[in-house]
Amino acid sequence: MDSTRDLRLVDMTANPAPLGLLGFGLTTVLLNLHNAGFFALDSMILAMGIFYGGIAQIIAGIMEWRKNNTFGTTAFTSYGLFWLSFGGLLILPKVGLAEAANATAMGYYLFIWGLFTAVMFIATLKLNRVLQFVFASLALLFFLLAIGDWTGSALLKTIAGYEGVICGGSAIYCGLAQVLNEVYGKEVMPLWAVEK
């Protein structure tokens, strides 16, 4: 009798990327509707940022870790923590725990996230065209917002708002495409895979 057995494990866990993409996308659209001037920055955006943009993306990042996906782990966990830190930047001064960040500091905060995103964009060149658009437009968004803070240009922040709605919309498309393509077992919404 052969005592060796094939002990390979089959990954039966769900794809966490749609959760992370939708947490990012929906929250980004709402924040950038504010940046475009449609409504004030209020508890609706903060709640979305903390719970869906923040916590849901962190959960997706941890699930990507389980799937041995370094890119997904890094992206979702980092952007989830971005949303939590953004909420902290707004809440901490309100409760007297810290001074509010000035425009120069906020510009650097947004700029460093833009640099991070630009490097993450390079990784998407091996993935699909929709993710490439998401990360390229997100890097541009961070840089526009940073320059808007540094220059005090309301027009630039409004332009960034509209660009951010497009960026968030592309992430929503990417997340929903993955859900529908998996459910239907065929390409319902194209992601335009990169040829390897």
C-alpha positions in Angstrom: 0.0 0.0 0.0 1.4 3.4 -1.0 1.7 5.6 2.1 2.2 8.9 0.2 -0.9 10.9 -0.4 -1.6 14.0 -2.5 -2.3 16.6 0.1 -2.7 19.6 -2.2 -5.2 22.1 -0.9 -7.8 23.7 -3.2 -8.6 27.3 -2.5 -12.3 27.5 -2.2 -12.5 31.0 -0.8 -14.3 33.8 -2.6 -12.6 36.5 -4.6 -12.2 39.5 -2.2 -11.2 42.0 -4.9 -14.8 43.2 -5.7 -15.4 44.0 -2.1 -12.2 46.1 -2.0 -12.9 47.8 -5.3 -16.4 48.6 -4.4 -15.4 49.9 -1.0 -12.9 52.1 -2.6 -15.0 53.1 -5.6 -18.3 54.1 -3.9 -16.5 56.0 -1.2 -14.3 57.8 -3.7 -17.3 58.8 -5.8 -19.1 60.3 -2.8 -16.0 62.2 -1.5 -15.3 63.6 -5.0 -18.9 64.7 -5.5 -18.2 66.8 -2.4 -14.9 68.0 -4.0 -16.8 68.9 -7.2 -19.1 71.1 -5.1 -22.3 69.1 -5.0 -22.6 68.9 -1.1 -20.7 69.6 2.1 -18.2 67.2 3.7 -20.4 65.6 6.4 -21.1 62.5 8.4 -22.3 60.6 5.3 -18.8 60.8 3.7 -17.1 60.1 7.1 -19.2 57.0 7.7 -18.6 55.7 4.2 -14.9 56.4 4.6 -14.5 54.7 7.9 -16.8 51.7 7.4 -16.8 50.9 3.7 -13.8 52.6 2.3 -11.8 51.8 5.4 -12.8 48.6 7.2 -14.2 46.8 4.2 -11.0 47.4 2.2 -8.9 46.2 5.1 -11.0 43.0 5.3 -10.5 42.5 1.5 -6.8 43.1 2.0 -6.6 40.4 4.6 -8.6 38.0 2.4 -6.1 38.8 -0.5 -3.3 37.8 1.9 -4.9 34.4 2.4 -5.0 34.1 -1.4 -1.2 34.9 -1.6 -1.9 38.1 -3.5 0.7 40.6 -2.5 -0.6 43.3 -4.8 -4.2 42.9 -3.5 -3.1 42.8 0.1 -1.0 45.9 -0.2 -3.5 47.9 -2.2 -6.7 47.1 -0.3 -5.1 47.3 3.2 -3.2 50.5 2.4 -6.2 52.3 0.9 -8.4 51.1 3.7 -6.0 52.6 6.1 -5.9 55.8 3.9 -9.7 56.1 4.5 -9.3 55.6 8.3 -6.5 58.1 8.4 -8.5 60.6 6.4 -11.4 60.2 8.8 -8.9 60.7 11.7 -7.6 63.9 10.1 -11.1 65.3 10.1 -12.3 63.9 13.5 -9.3 64.3 15.8 -9.3 68.2 15.6 -13.1 68.2 16.2 -12.7 66.3 19.5 -9.7 68.3 20.6 -7.1 65.5 20.3 -4.9 67.2 17.6 -4.5 70.4 15.7 -6.1 70.5 12.3 -3.7 69.9 9.4 -3.0 73.0 7.4 -3.2 73.1 3.6 0.6 72.6 3.1 0.5 69.4 5.3 -2.6 68.1 3.6 -0.8 68.7 0.2 2.1 66.5 1.3 -0.3 63.9 2.7 -2.0 63.7 -0.6 1.2 63.9 -2.6 2.8 60.9 -0.8 -0.3 58.8 -1.5 0.0 59.9 -5.1 3.6 58.6 -5.2 2.5 55.3 -3.6 -0.3 55.0 -6.2 2.0 55.8 -9.1 4.3 52.9 -8.1 1.2 50.6 -7.6 0.1 51.6 -11.1 3.4 50.1 -12.5 2.2 46.7 -11.0 -1.1 47.0 -12.8 0.7 46.9 -16.2 0.8 43.1 -15.6 -2.9 42.9 -14.7 -5.8 44.3 -16.8 -6.6 47.6 -18.5 -9.4 48.6 -16.2 -7.2 48.3 -13.1 -4.6 50.3 -15.0 -7.1 53.1 -15.5 -8.2 52.9 -11.8 -4.7 53.4 -10.6 -3.6 55.9 -13.2 -6.6 58.1 -12.5 -6.2 57.7 -8.7 -2.5 58.9 -8.9 -3.7 61.9 -11.0 -6.4 62.6 -8.4 -4.0 62.6 -5.5 -1.6 64.9 -7.4 -4.4 67.3 -8.4 -5.7 67.5 -4.8 -2.2 68.0 -3.5 -1.5 70.9 -5.9 -5.0 72.2 -5.1 -4.1 72.4 -1.4 -0.7 73.9 -2.1 -2.0 76.6 -4.4 -5.4 77.2 -2.7 -7.1 76.8 -6.1 -10.8 76.1 -5.7 -11.0 75.5 -9.5 -8.3 72.8 -9.4 -10.1 71.1 -6.5 -13.4 71.2 -8.5 -11.6 69.7 -11.5 -10.1 67.0 -9.2 -13.6 66.3 -7.9 -14.9 65.5 -11.4 -11.8 63.4 -12.2 -12.2 61.6 -8.8 -15.8 60.7 -9.7 -14.5 59.1 -13.0 -11.7 57.3 -11.0 -14.2 55.9 -8.4 -16.6 55.0 -11.2 -13.9 52.9 -12.9 -13.3 51.0 -9.6 -17.0 50.4 -9.3 -17.1 49.0 -12.8 -14.1 46.8 -12.1 -15.6 45.4 -9.0 -19.0 44.8 -10.5 -17.5 43.2 -13.6 -15.7 40.7 -11.5 -18.9 39.8 -9.7 -21.0 39.5 -12.8 -18.3 37.6 -14.8 -18.0 35.1 -12.0 -21.7 34.6 -11.5 -22.4 34.1 -15.2 -19.2 32.1 -15.9 -18.4 34.3 -18.9 -17.3 37.8 -19.7 -20.3 39.9 -19.2 -18.4 43.1 -18.6 -14.9 43.2 -20.1 -11.8 43.9 -18.1 -9.4 43.8 -21.1 -6.8 41.4 -19.7 -3.1 42.1 -20.5 -1.6 39.5 -22.8 1.2 37.6 -21.0 
